[in-house]
């Protein structure tokens, strides 16, 4: 545990003076501000505005995660992968430390995007019929849906190249958008890119009292969540097993 904390802390130190810090700070703030500015004159009802914003976050999240992970691996390349290669007995701790630091940064950025939007909605528009607990839980759901993807993007960046993670991020954004439509019904649990959007959308159905639609989806939800958990466990364990034998192949464009 001490090693894991040390690796995580070192990742934060490495990120502190890089573009990664500013991406986590400026992108969510700018996104929330842009939507709030539009919503000051948009003729939509409150629930539709919130749904559109949260779904937009769920769609763009995979690409940003891929970009951030590829940039993080670039930092390791500048140091010739020493973080991973000189700790042969603690390689998985080094990987998990990087994953944990990136995910904690992701959680902070997601909280800024969602809770900042909620506060701005109240101040700029003067109404917010959606309860605060929705925004808080939605923040966690959006974030949790991306945690597995961070390990996937790190794997792609380490195994192949920066371009592989970026391509996966673009593909993930497309799939995340498609899975929010009827095309995703029934198959979304096996596609991690869809998790954030589906979970937050179902939460909004529950909070807004759309009983008819909620009854349609709630019956299968326990099974779907179990599939999500199984998929997350398989993906994560597979990547950790691969990294145990990682020999530091340099990523080339």
ZADO-1210 file (C-alpha; in nm, 4 decimals, padded with zeros to 6 digits):
<atoms>
<atom x="00.0000" y="00.0000" z="00.0000" code="UNK" pos="1"/>
<atom x="00.2859" y="00.2367" z="00.0792" code="UNK" pos="2"/>
<atom x="00.4412" y="00.1720" z="-00.2621" code="UNK" pos="3"/>
<atom x="00.1083" y="00.2396" z="-00.4329" code="UNK" pos="4"/>
<atom x="00.0664" y="00.5702" z="-00.2519" code="UNK" pos="5"/>
<atom x="00.4203" y="00.6713" z="-00.3425" code="UNK" pos="6"/>
<atom x="00.3701" y="00.5900" z="-00.7112" code="UNK" pos="7"/>
<atom x="00.0389" y="00.7768" z="-00.7145" code="UNK" pos="8"/>
<atom x="00.1952" y="01.0814" z="-00.5513" code="UNK" pos="9"/>
<atom x="00.4815" y="01.0786" z="-00.8007" code="UNK" pos="10"/>
<atom x="00.2305" y="01.0794" z="-01.0860" code="UNK" pos="11"/>
<atom x="00.0635" y="01.3899" z="-00.9475" code="UNK" pos="12"/>
<atom x="00.4023" y="01.5583" z="-00.9183" code="UNK" pos="13"/>
<atom x="00.4817" y="01.4736" z="-01.2815" code="UNK" pos="14"/>
<atom x="00.1474" y="01.6088" z="-01.4013" code="UNK" pos="15"/>
<atom x="00.1623" y="01.9290" z="-01.2003" code="UNK" pos="16"/>
<atom x="00.3602" y="02.1332" z="-01.4534" code="UNK" pos="17"/>
<atom x="00.2270" y="01.9761" z="-01.7738" code="UNK" pos="18"/>
<atom x="-00.0658" y="02.0269" z="-02.0083" code="UNK" pos="19"/>
<atom x="-00.2478" y="01.7448" z="-01.8290" code="UNK" pos="20"/>
<atom x="-00.3185" y="01.9723" z="-01.5337" code="UNK" pos="21"/>
<atom x="-00.4658" y="02.2450" z="-01.7523" code="UNK" pos="22"/>
<atom x="-00.6734" y="01.9999" z="-01.9565" code="UNK" pos="23"/>
<atom x="-00.8390" y="01.8714" z="-01.6385" code="UNK" pos="24"/>
<atom x="-00.9027" y="02.2279" z="-01.5222" code="UNK" pos="25"/>
<atom x="-00.9936" y="02.4280" z="-01.8326" code="UNK" pos="26"/>
<atom x="-01.1826" y="02.1795" z="-02.0523" code="UNK" pos="27"/>
<atom x="-01.4644" y="02.1013" z="-01.8034" code="UNK" pos="28"/>
<atom x="-01.4957" y="02.4671" z="-01.7061" code="UNK" pos="29"/>
<atom x="-01.5110" y="02.5845" z="-02.0674" code="UNK" pos="30"/>
<atom x="-01.7597" y="02.3126" z="-02.1605" code="UNK" pos="31"/>
<atom x="-01.9945" y="02.3980" z="-01.8753" code="UNK" pos="32"/>
<atom x="-01.9724" y="02.7700" z="-01.9560" code="UNK" pos="33"/>
<atom x="-02.0515" y="02.7120" z="-02.3243" code="UNK" pos="34"/>
<atom x="-02.3623" y="02.5074" z="-02.2473" code="UNK" pos="35"/>
<atom x="-02.4836" y="02.7532" z="-01.9844" code="UNK" pos="36"/>
<atom x="-02.4440" y="03.0419" z="-02.2260" code="UNK" pos="37"/>
<atom x="-02.6536" y="02.8597" z="-02.4844" code="UNK" pos="38"/>
<atom x="-02.9141" y="02.7551" z="-02.2285" code="UNK" pos="39"/>
<atom x="-02.9821" y="03.1155" z="-02.1271" code="UNK" pos="40"/>
<atom x="-03.1869" y="03.1539" z="-02.4463" code="UNK" pos="41"/>
<atom x="-03.2560" y="02.7927" z="-02.5555" code="UNK" pos="42"/>
<atom x="-03.6309" y="02.7107" z="-02.5516" code="UNK" pos="43"/>
<atom x="-03.5898" y="02.3613" z="-02.4033" code="UNK" pos="44"/>
<atom x="-03.7402" y="02.2464" z="-02.0757" code="UNK" pos="45"/>
<atom x="-03.5106" y="02.2004" z="-01.7762" code="UNK" pos="46"/>
<atom x="-03.4927" y="01.8200" z="-01.7881" code="UNK" pos="47"/>
<atom x="-03.4025" y="01.8220" z="-02.1585" code="UNK" pos="48"/>
<atom x="-03.1248" y="02.0749" z="-02.0982" code="UNK" pos="49"/>
<atom x="-02.9708" y="01.8680" z="-01.8200" code="UNK" pos="50"/>
<atom x="-03.0032" y="01.5461" z="-02.0184" code="UNK" pos="51"/>
<atom x="-02.8371" y="01.6985" z="-02.3246" code="UNK" pos="52"/>
<atom x="-02.5474" y="01.8304" z="-02.1181" code="UNK" pos="53"/>
<atom x="-02.4830" y="01.5073" z="-01.9293" code="UNK" pos="54"/>
<atom x="-02.5081" y="01.3011" z="-02.2475" code="UNK" pos="55"/>
<atom x="-02.2632" y="01.5377" z="-02.4174" code="UNK" pos="56"/>
<atom x="-02.0195" y="01.4773" z="-02.1318" code="UNK" pos="57"/>
<atom x="-02.0624" y="01.1014" z="-02.1659" code="UNK" pos="58"/>
<atom x="-01.9968" y="01.1204" z="-02.5405" code="UNK" pos="59"/>
<atom x="-01.6855" y="01.3400" z="-02.5287" code="UNK" pos="60"/>
<atom x="-01.5369" y="01.1676" z="-02.2227" code="UNK" pos="61"/>
<atom x="-01.3869" y="00.8662" z="-02.4095" code="UNK" pos="62"/>
<atom x="-01.1900" y="01.0859" z="-02.6489" code="UNK" pos="63"/>
<atom x="-01.0554" y="01.3090" z="-02.3729" code="UNK" pos="64"/>
<atom x="-00.9596" y="01.0030" z="-02.1676" code="UNK" pos="65"/>
<atom x="-00.7694" y="00.8584" z="-02.4631" code="UNK" pos="66"/>
<atom x="-00.5901" y="01.1882" z="-02.5190" code="UNK" pos="67"/>
<atom x="-00.4944" y="01.2215" z="-02.1522" code="UNK" pos="68"/>
<atom x="-00.3658" y="00.8635" z="-02.1240" code="UNK" pos="69"/>
<atom x="-00.1566" y="00.8988" z="-02.4390" code="UNK" pos="70"/>
<atom x="-00.0053" y="01.2232" z="-02.3075" code="UNK" pos="71"/>
<atom x="00.0697" y="01.0567" z="-01.9748" code="UNK" pos="72"/>
<atom x="00.2556" y="00.7725" z="-02.1462" code="UNK" pos="73"/>
<atom x="00.4490" y="01.0325" z="-02.3475" code="UNK" pos="74"/>
<atom x="00.5844" y="01.1620" z="-02.0170" code="UNK" pos="75"/>
<atom x="00.7110" y="00.8119" z="-01.9426" code="UNK" pos="76"/>
<atom x="00.8738" y="00.7889" z="-02.2852" code="UNK" pos="77"/>
<atom x="01.0664" y="01.1079" z="-02.2144" code="UNK" pos="78"/>
<atom x="01.2171" y="00.9263" z="-01.9162" code="UNK" pos="79"/>
<atom x="01.2763" y="00.6052" z="-02.1150" code="UNK" pos="80"/>
<atom x="01.0039" y="00.4230" z="-01.9206" code="UNK" pos="81"/>
<atom x="01.2193" y="00.4172" z="-01.6068" code="UNK" pos="82"/>
<atom x="00.9161" y="00.4329" z="-01.3782" code="UNK" pos="83"/>
<atom x="00.8035" y="00.0947" z="-01.5067" code="UNK" pos="84"/>
<atom x="01.1360" y="-00.0743" z="-01.5799" code="UNK" pos="85"/>
<atom x="01.3426" y="-00.0087" z="-01.2676" code="UNK" pos="86"/>
<atom x="01.0789" y="-00.1503" z="-01.0304" code="UNK" pos="87"/>
<atom x="01.0626" y="-00.5066" z="-01.1610" code="UNK" pos="88"/>
<atom x="00.9032" y="-00.6412" z="-00.8432" code="UNK" pos="89"/>
<atom x="00.6461" y="-00.3615" z="-00.8249" code="UNK" pos="90"/>
<atom x="00.5532" y="-00.3047" z="-01.1867" code="UNK" pos="91"/>
<atom x="00.1828" y="-00.3498" z="-01.1269" code="UNK" pos="92"/>
<atom x="00.1987" y="-00.0950" z="-00.8436" code="UNK" pos="93"/>
<atom x="00.3546" y="00.1532" z="-01.0858" code="UNK" pos="94"/>
<atom x="00.0797" y="00.0910" z="-01.3420" code="UNK" pos="95"/>
<atom x="-00.1994" y="00.1105" z="-01.0847" code="UNK" pos="96"/>
<atom x="-00.0443" y="00.4259" z="-00.9389" code="UNK" pos="97"/>
<atom x="-00.0584" y="00.5962" z="-01.2788" code="UNK" pos="98"/>
<atom x="-00.4113" y="00.4668" z="-01.3382" code="UNK" pos="99"/>
<atom x="-00.5221" y="00.5867" z="-00.9950" code="UNK" pos="100"/>
<atom x="-00.3700" y="00.9333" z="-01.0357" code="UNK" pos="101"/>
<atom x="-00.5341" y="00.9778" z="-01.3753" code="UNK" pos="102"/>
<atom x="-00.8690" y="00.8584" z="-01.2439" code="UNK" pos="103"/>
<atom x="-00.8592" y="01.0869" z="-00.9408" code="UNK" pos="104"/>
<atom x="-00.7811" y="01.3763" z="-01.1738" code="UNK" pos="105"/>
<atom x="-01.0690" y="01.2603" z="-01.3922" code="UNK" pos="106"/>
<atom x="-01.3035" y="01.2591" z="-01.0930" code="UNK" pos="107"/>
<atom x="-01.2048" y="01.6155" z="-01.0038" code="UNK" pos="108"/>
<atom x="-01.2589" y="01.7295" z="-01.3632" code="UNK" pos="109"/>
<atom x="-01.5944" y="01.5511" z="-01.3822" code="UNK" pos="110"/>
<atom x="-01.7065" y="01.7111" z="-01.0559" code="UNK" pos="111"/>
<atom x="-01.6066" y="02.0518" z="-01.1912" code="UNK" pos="112"/>
<atom x="-01.8003" y="01.9904" z="-01.5123" code="UNK" pos="113"/>
<atom x="-02.1196" y="01.8607" z="-01.3499" code="UNK" pos="114"/>
<atom x="-02.1369" y="02.0501" z="-01.0214" code="UNK" pos="115"/>
<atom x="-02.0076" y="02.3665" z="-01.1863" code="UNK" pos="116"/>
<atom x="-02.2870" y="02.3351" z="-01.4403" code="UNK" pos="117"/>
<atom x="-02.5429" y="02.2832" z="-01.1623" code="UNK" pos="118"/>
<atom x="-02.4261" y="02.5946" z="-00.9779" code="UNK" pos="119"/>
<atom x="-02.4153" y="02.7988" z="-01.2976" code="UNK" pos="120"/>
<atom x="-02.7616" y="02.6806" z="-01.3976" code="UNK" pos="121"/>
<atom x="-02.8996" y="02.8132" z="-01.0704" code="UNK" pos="122"/>
<atom x="-02.7157" y="03.1461" z="-01.0940" code="UNK" pos="123"/>
<atom x="-02.7500" y="03.2260" z="-01.4650" code="UNK" pos="124"/>
<atom x="-03.0894" y="03.0801" z="-01.5467" code="UNK" pos="125"/>
<atom x="-03.2516" y="03.1173" z="-01.2066" code="UNK" pos="126"/>
<atom x="-03.4097" y="02.7742" z="-01.1946" code="UNK" pos="127"/>
<atom x="-03.2945" y="02.4210" z="-01.1372" code="UNK" pos="128"/>
<atom x="-03.5759" y="02.1712" z="-01.0800" code="UNK" pos="129"/>
<atom x="-03.3331" y="01.8795" z="-01.0838" code="UNK" pos="130"/>
<atom x="-03.2226" y="01.8016" z="-00.7232" code="UNK" pos="131"/>
<atom x="-02.8588" y="01.8383" z="-00.6217" code="UNK" pos="132"/>
<atom x="-02.8325" y="01.4673" z="-00.5427" code="UNK" pos="133"/>
<atom x="-02.8789" y="01.3915" z="-00.9138" code="UNK" pos="134"/>
<atom x="-02.5747" y="01.5989" z="-01.0041" code="UNK" pos="135"/>
<atom x="-02.3679" y="01.4392" z="-00.7295" code="UNK" pos="136"/>
<atom x="-02.4619" y="01.0825" z="-00.8212" code="UNK" pos="137"/>
<atom x="-02.4350" y="01.1595" z="-01.1919" code="UNK" pos="138"/>
<atom x="-02.0786" y="01.2809" z="-01.1352" code="UNK" pos="139"/>
<atom x="-01.9898" y="00.9447" z="-00.9833" code="UNK" pos="140"/>
<atom x="-02.1660" y="00.7477" z="-01.2564" code="UNK" pos="141"/>
<atom x="-02.0007" y="00.9410" z="-01.5388" code="UNK" pos="142"/>
<atom x="-01.6636" y="00.8896" z="-01.3734" code="UNK" pos="143"/>
<atom x="-01.7098" y="00.5229" z="-01.2837" code="UNK" pos="144"/>
<atom x="-01.8057" y="00.4429" z="-01.6406" code="UNK" pos="145"/>
<atom x="-01.4658" y="00.5673" z="-01.7588" code="UNK" pos="146"/>
<atom x="-01.2372" y="00.4049" z="-01.5012" code="UNK" pos="147"/>
<atom x="-01.2003" y="00.0831" z="-01.6997" code="UNK" pos="148"/>
<atom x="-01.1371" y="00.2793" z="-02.0187" code="UNK" pos="149"/>
<atom x="-00.8375" y="00.4488" z="-01.8602" code="UNK" pos="150"/>
<atom x="-00.6706" y="00.1097" z="-01.8195" code="UNK" pos="151"/>
<atom x="-00.7557" y="00.0257" z="-02.1817" code="UNK" pos="152"/>
<atom x="-00.6065" y="00.3507" z="-02.3109" code="UNK" pos="153"/>
<atom x="-00.2922" y="00.3056" z="-02.1018" code="UNK" pos="154"/>
<atom x="-00.2554" y="-00.0443" z="-02.2439" code="UNK" pos="155"/>
<atom x="-00.2935" y="00.0808" z="-02.6012" code="UNK" pos="156"/>
<atom x="-00.0467" y="00.3644" z="-02.5466" code="UNK" pos="157"/>
<atom x="00.2125" y="00.1343" z="-02.3911" code="UNK" pos="158"/>
<atom x="00.1666" y="-00.1585" z="-02.6266" code="UNK" pos="159"/>
<atom x="00.1264" y="00.0276" z="-02.9548" code="UNK" pos="160"/>
<atom x="00.1435" y="00.4063" z="-02.9808" code="UNK" pos="161"/>
<atom x="-00.0223" y="00.7343" z="-02.8984" code="UNK" pos="162"/>
<atom x="-00.2227" y="00.7087" z="-03.2201" code="UNK" pos="163"/>
<atom x="-00.3806" y="00.3821" z="-03.1029" code="UNK" pos="164"/>
<atom x="-00.5209" y="00.5417" z="-02.7875" code="UNK" pos="165"/>
<atom x="-00.6459" y="00.8449" z="-02.9811" code="UNK" pos="166"/>
<atom x="-00.8124" y="00.6228" z="-03.2419" code="UNK" pos="167"/>
<atom x="-00.9772" y="00.4204" z="-02.9662" code="UNK" pos="168"/>
<atom x="-01.0949" y="00.7444" z="-02.8061" code="UNK" pos="169"/>
<atom x="-01.2543" y="00.8620" z="-03.1306" code="UNK" pos="170"/>
<atom x="-01.4177" y="00.5223" z="-03.1791" code="UNK" pos="171"/>
<atom x="-01.5357" y="00.5337" z="-02.8190" code="UNK" pos="172"/>
<atom x="-01.6977" y="00.8727" z="-02.8692" code="UNK" pos="173"/>
<atom x="-01.8864" y="00.7451" z="-03.1741" code="UNK" pos="174"/>
<atom x="-01.9991" y="00.4305" z="-02.9911" code="UNK" pos="175"/>
<atom x="-02.0989" y="00.6284" z="-02.6817" code="UNK" pos="176"/>
<atom x="-02.3282" y="00.8430" z="-02.8967" code="UNK" pos="177"/>
<atom x="-02.4772" y="00.5437" z="-03.0786" code="UNK" pos="178"/>
<atom x="-02.5381" y="00.3499" z="-02.7564" code="UNK" pos="179"/>
<atom x="-02.7552" y="00.6332" z="-02.6246" code="UNK" pos="180"/>
<atom x="-03.0022" y="00.5609" z="-02.9048" code="UNK" pos="181"/>
<atom x="-03.2197" y="00.2568" z="-02.9571" code="UNK" pos="182"/>
<atom x="-02.9245" y="00.0829" z="-03.1210" code="UNK" pos="183"/>
<atom x="-02.7742" y="00.0360" z="-02.7768" code="UNK" pos="184"/>
<atom x="-03.0724" y="-00.1371" z="-02.6181" code="UNK" pos="185"/>
<atom x="-02.9702" y="-00.4790" z="-02.4943" code="UNK" pos="186"/>
<atom x="-02.6062" y="-00.4624" z="-02.6060" code="UNK" pos="187"/>
<atom x="-02.4737" y="-00.1573" z="-02.4189" code="UNK" pos="188"/>
<atom x="-02.3519" y="-00.3522" z="-02.1093" code="UNK" pos="189"/>
<atom x="-02.0757" y="-00.5221" z="-02.3114" code="UNK" pos="190"/>
<atom x="-01.9506" y="-00.1902" z="-02.4533" code="UNK" pos="191"/>
<atom x="-01.7679" y="00.0071" z="-02.1803" code="UNK" pos="192"/>
<atom x="-01.7858" y="00.3279" z="-02.3846" code="UNK" pos="193"/>
<atom x="-02.1633" y="00.3244" z="-02.3278" code="UNK" pos="194"/>
<atom x="-02.1687" y="00.2854" z="-01.9527" code="UNK" pos="195"/>
<atom x="-02.1419" y="00.6490" z="-01.8433" code="UNK" pos="196"/>
<atom x="-02.4152" y="00.7694" z="-02.0759" code="UNK" pos="197"/>
<atom x="-02.6579" y="00.4885" z="-02.0022" code="UNK" pos="198"/>
<atom x="-02.6152" y="00.5025" z="-01.6259" code="UNK" pos="199"/>
<atom x="-02.6620" y="00.8786" z="-01.6052" code="UNK" pos="200"/>
<atom x="-02.9598" y="00.8667" z="-01.8436" code="UNK" pos="201"/>
<atom x="-03.1322" y="00.6015" z="-01.6339" code="UNK" pos="202"/>
<atom x="-03.0681" y="00.8073" z="-01.3222" code="UNK" pos="203"/>
<atom x="-03.2360" y="01.1093" z="-01.4824" code="UNK" pos="204"/>
<atom x="-03.5371" y="00.8957" z="-01.5757" code="UNK" pos="205"/>
<atom x="-03.5705" y="00.7984" z="-01.2123" code="UNK" pos="206"/>
<atom x="-03.5241" y="01.1520" z="-01.0779" code="UNK" pos="207"/>
<atom x="-03.7699" y="01.3149" z="-01.3193" code="UNK" pos="208"/>
<atom x="-04.0405" y="01.0582" z="-01.2470" code="UNK" pos="209"/>
<atom x="-04.0724" y="00.9194" z="-01.5999" code="UNK" pos="210"/>
<atom x="-04.2413" y="00.6106" z="-01.4603" code="UNK" pos="211"/>
<atom x="-04.3392" y="00.4492" z="-01.7896" code="UNK" pos="212"/>
<atom x="-03.9899" y="00.4611" z="-01.9354" code="UNK" pos="213"/>
<atom x="-03.8312" y="00.3691" z="-01.6021" code="UNK" pos="214"/>
<atom x="-04.0489" y="00.0576" z="-01.5762" code="UNK" pos="215"/>
<atom x="-03.9316" y="-00.0453" z="-01.9229" code="UNK" pos="216"/>
<atom x="-03.5624" y="-00.0357" z="-01.8330" code="UNK" pos="217"/>
<atom x="-03.5488" y="-00.1122" z="-01.4602" code="UNK" pos="218"/>
<atom x="-03.6413" y="-00.4792" z="-01.4902" code="UNK" pos="219"/>
<atom x="-03.3280" y="-00.5706" z="-01.6837" code="UNK" pos="220"/>
<atom x="-03.1014" y="-00.3281" z="-01.4992" code="UNK" pos="221"/>
<atom x="-02.9651" y="-00.5699" z="-01.2321" code="UNK" pos="222"/>
<atom x="-02.8583" y="-00.8186" z="-01.4999" code="UNK" pos="223"/>
<atom x="-02.7086" y="-00.5433" z="-01.7139" code="UNK" pos="224"/>
<atom x="-02.5103" y="-00.4069" z="-01.4195" code="UNK" pos="225"/>
<atom x="-02.3811" y="-00.7564" z="-01.3435" code="UNK" pos="226"/>
<atom x="-02.2599" y="-00.7848" z="-01.7040" code="UNK" pos="227"/>
<atom x="-02.0866" y="-00.4468" z="-01.6695" code="UNK" pos="228"/>
<atom x="-01.9126" y="-00.5608" z="-01.3509" code="UNK" pos="229"/>
<atom x="-01.7995" y="-00.8883" z="-01.5096" code="UNK" pos="230"/>
<atom x="-01.6694" y="-00.7084" z="-01.8189" code="UNK" pos="231"/>
<atom x="-01.4813" y="-00.4565" z="-01.6037" code="UNK" pos="232"/>
<atom x="-01.3203" y="-00.7342" z="-01.3987" code="UNK" pos="233"/>
<atom x="-01.2139" y="-00.9295" z="-01.7079" code="UNK" pos="234"/>
<atom x="-01.0698" y="-00.6265" z="-01.8870" code="UNK" pos="235"/>
<atom x="-00.8811" y="-00.4987" z="-01.5831" code="UNK" pos="236"/>
<atom x="-00.7391" y="-00.8367" z="-01.4815" code="UNK" pos="237"/>
<atom x="-00.6324" y="-00.9075" z="-01.8401" code="UNK" pos="238"/>
<atom x="-00.4470" y="-00.5768" z="-01.8678" code="UNK" pos="239"/>
<atom x="-00.2763" y="-00.6219" z="-01.5299" code="UNK" pos="240"/>
<atom x="-00.1669" y="-00.9712" z="-01.6335" code="UNK" pos="241"/>
<atom x="-00.0249" y="-00.8315" z="-01.9569" code="UNK" pos="242"/>
<atom x="00.1575" y="-00.5535" z="-01.7753" code="UNK" pos="243"/>
<atom x="00.3188" y="-00.8042" z="-01.5387" code="UNK" pos="244"/>
<atom x="00.5231" y="-00.9221" z="-01.8396" code="UNK" pos="245"/>
<atom x="00.5688" y="-00.5784" z="-01.9932" code="UNK" pos="246"/>
<atom x="00.9262" y="-00.5252" z="-02.1097" code="UNK" pos="247"/>
<atom x="00.9182" y="-00.1593" z="-02.1999" code="UNK" pos="248"/>
<atom x="00.8699" y="-00.1627" z="-02.5747" code="UNK" pos="249"/>
<atom x="00.8963" y="00.1956" z="-02.6872" code="UNK" pos="250"/>
<atom x="00.5853" y="00.3450" z="-02.8451" code="UNK" pos="251"/>
<atom x="00.6495" y="00.4864" z="-03.1888" code="UNK" pos="252"/>
<atom x="00.4155" y="00.6920" z="-03.4024" code="UNK" pos="253"/>
</atoms>
